[in-house]
Each structure stands twice: as C-alpha cells, then as structure tokens.
C-alpha cells in the first residue's frame, strides 16, 4: 500500500470512528487497526491524532460549504436558490451521514463546535444569508434577519441528519408516511420560503 493510500485509509477510518466514538473515544490503536496501518502511521502522516481529527473535520465540512456556495450562487430567483441550498445540504447528509456526529461529541462534552469546523459553518451561514439579502433587494422576500433564516435552514437540516433514521422508524407505520426524508426536505424549504414571502 502506497503512502497516499495509507493516508487516505487512515482518514476514512478516522472519520468513521470519530463520528461513532468522538475524538476521545477513538484511539490511535483503533484507527490504525481499522486502516490496517502500523501504530506510527498517524504520527508519520498527520503528526498527531488531533491533527488527523482536524483533517477529517475540515475535509468533510469543506465539501458541504462548497456545495452550499455552489447552490447559493448564480442569478436565479431567491426561492430557487434556497430550494437548491436545502437540496444540496440534504444530499450531502445522505452521502455523509456521519458528518454531524463528527462535531456532536465535542458539543455534548461541553467543548463547543470544533475550531476546525467553524470557518466552514460560517461560510454556509454567509452564503445562505446572502441569498436572503439578495431576495430582499429584489423585492422577492420581506424584511427578515438573513443570519437567523440561515440558522433555521441549517439547524433543521442538521437535526434531521442526526435523528432522521429514528423519525423514519416512528413514522414508518403511519398511513401516508411516504418518503420521510423527501417530505422533511420540502418542509424545510416551505418553512423558510413561506416565512420570507409573507407580506
């Protein structure tokens, strides 16, 4: 296995284990064992376990920020851009369901959102808030706090990413439950856009 393959495998297994057990709960031995690498591999490739955690968090949340910014960009009306943003966030969490748990362990331990994730979360908030500002400037949206609208969209999306499986299990036996994830995604868009379009 080449150095690059080992590094990629370490990062992939670290992502899984950090999401499952948190930074403190995932040991160097656990990560290197899962990656079929020697115990010194993390030191060799990343320097420290903390640096590996940073690389994992930055890689994951940079991808989310890039998708949100891509969906937010362009000349489309605000409603279409917000719909694209929510779609991008839900698609990302479907593909990377462990992403919220990478930071949740730290938050629940009272350590706050990891500094590694914060610049990317700010980028998400800024991109969504700018769509709201643009919509207000064009007369598409009523006056509302753009940052709070962005928080609402992100928090609802992250919440479903965290507990979606349990929600699907609870609703699964109910008539008309349908595809819960699609319904929640549409609901997040509806909540934001109807609020913004109210006169």
C-alpha positions in Angstrom: 0.0 0.0 0.0 1.4 3.4 -1.0 1.8 6.3 1.4 -1.1 8.1 -0.2 -3.3 5.0 0.1 -2.4 4.6 3.7 -3.1 8.3 4.4 -6.5 8.1 2.7 -7.4 4.9 4.5 -6.4 6.4 7.9 -8.6 9.5 7.2 -11.5 7.4 6.0 -11.4 5.1 9.1 -10.8 8.0 11.4 -13.9 9.7 10.0 -16.0 6.7 10.8 -14.6 6.1 14.3 -14.6 9.8 15.3 -18.2 10.0 14.3 -19.0 6.8 16.2 -17.0 7.4 19.4 -15.9 11.0 19.4 -12.3 12.3 19.4 -11.5 11.0 22.8 -13.3 7.6 22.3 -11.5 6.7 19.1 -7.9 5.7 20.0 -4.9 5.7 17.8 -4.8 1.9 18.0 -8.5 1.7 16.9 -7.9 3.9 13.9 -4.6 2.4 12.7 -6.0 -1.1 13.3 -9.1 -0.4 11.2 -6.9 1.1 8.5 -4.5 -1.9 8.6 -1.6 0.5 9.3 1.1 0.4 11.9 0.8 2.4 15.1 3.2 5.1 13.9 1.2 5.8 10.8 -0.8 8.7 12.2 2.3 10.4 13.5 4.0 9.9 10.2 1.2 11.2 8.0 -0.6 13.8 10.3 1.7 14.5 13.2 -0.9 14.0 15.9 -4.3 12.4 16.5 -5.7 16.0 16.9 -4.2 17.0 13.5 -5.9 13.9 12.0 -9.2 14.9 13.5 -8.7 18.4 12.1 -8.0 17.0 8.6 -11.1 14.8 8.8 -13.4 17.6 10.0 -12.0 20.1 7.5 -12.3 17.7 4.6 -15.9 16.9 5.4 -17.2 20.4 6.2 -15.3 22.0 3.3 -17.2 19.7 0.9 -20.5 20.9 2.5 -19.5 24.5 2.3 -18.6 24.1 -1.4 -21.9 22.6 -2.2 -23.9 25.2 -0.3 -21.9 28.0 -2.0 -22.5 26.5 -5.4 -26.2 26.2 -4.8 -26.4 29.8 -3.5 -24.5 31.3 -6.4 -25.9 32.4 -9.7 -28.7 34.7 -10.9 -31.7 32.5 -10.1 -34.6 33.9 -8.0 -34.1 33.6 -4.3 -36.8 30.9 -3.9 -35.0 28.7 -6.4 -31.6 29.3 -4.8 -33.0 28.4 -1.3 -34.5 25.3 -2.7 -31.2 24.3 -4.3 -29.3 25.0 -1.0 -31.6 22.8 1.1 -31.4 20.1 -1.6 -27.6 20.3 -1.5 -27.5 20.0 2.3 -29.9 17.0 2.4 -28.0 15.3 -0.4 -24.7 15.9 1.4 -26.0 14.4 4.6 -27.4 11.4 2.7 -24.0 10.7 1.3 -22.1 11.6 4.5 -24.5 10.7 7.4 -21.7 10.7 10.0 -20.9 14.4 9.4 -23.0 15.9 12.2 -21.7 13.4 14.7 -18.1 14.4 14.0 -18.8 17.6 15.9 -21.7 16.5 18.1 -19.5 14.6 20.6 -17.5 17.7 21.2 -20.6 19.8 21.7 -22.2 17.4 24.1 -18.9 17.2 26.1 -19.2 21.0 26.6 -16.2 21.7 24.3 -18.2 23.6 21.7 -18.1 23.2 17.9 -14.5 22.2 16.9 -12.5 25.1 15.7 -11.7 23.1 12.6 -15.3 23.2 11.5 -16.1 26.8 12.4 -14.8 28.5 9.2 -16.9 26.2 7.0 -20.0 26.6 9.1 -19.6 30.4 8.8 -19.3 30.0 5.0 -22.6 28.1 5.0 -24.3 30.8 7.0 -22.9 33.6 4.9 -23.9 32.0 1.6 -27.5 31.4 2.8 -27.8 34.9 4.4 -26.6 36.5 1.1 -29.4 34.7 -0.8 -31.9 36.2 1.7 -30.3 39.7 1.3 -30.4 39.4 -2.5 -34.0 38.3 -2.3 -34.9 41.3 -0.2 -33.0 43.7 -2.5 -35.0 42.3 -5.5 -38.3 42.6 -3.6 -38.8 38.8 -3.5 -38.6 38.5 0.3 -39.9 40.5 3.1 -37.6 42.0 5.7 -36.1 39.3 7.9 -32.8 38.7 9.7 -30.8 36.9 7.0 -28.5 35.2 9.5 -31.4 33.8 11.6 -33.0 32.5 8.4 -29.7 30.7 7.6 -29.5 29.3 11.1 -33.1 28.0 10.8 -32.4 26.2 7.5 -29.1 24.7 8.7 -30.4 23.6 12.1 -33.5 21.9 10.7 -31.3 20.1 8.1 -28.7 19.0 10.7 -31.4 17.9 13.1 -32.9 15.6 10.5 -29.5 14.3 9.6 -29.0 13.4 13.3 -32.3 11.8 14.1 -33.8 11.0 10.6 -33.5 7.3 11.0 -35.4 7.4 14.2 -38.1 9.7 12.7 -38.5 7.3 9.8 -38.9 4.4 12.2 -41.5 6.2 14.2 -43.5 7.4 11.1 -42.9 4.3 9.0 -46.1 2.6 10.2 -48.3 5.6 9.8 -50.6 6.0 6.8 -49.2 8.3 4.2 -45.7 8.3 5.7 -44.1 8.1 2.3 -40.5 9.1 1.9 -39.9 11.0 5.1 -36.6 12.5 4.0 -38.1 14.0 0.9 -41.1 15.3 2.9 -38.8 16.9 5.5 -36.6 18.5 2.8 -39.7 20.0 1.2 -40.9 21.2 4.6 -37.7 23.0 5.4 -37.9 24.8 2.1 -41.6 25.6 2.7 -41.0 26.9 6.2 -38.2 29.3 5.1 -39.8 30.5 1.8 -43.3 31.0 3.1 -42.0 33.0 6.1 -39.9 35.1 3.7 -42.7 35.6 1.2 -45.3 36.7 3.8 -46.3 40.3 3.4 
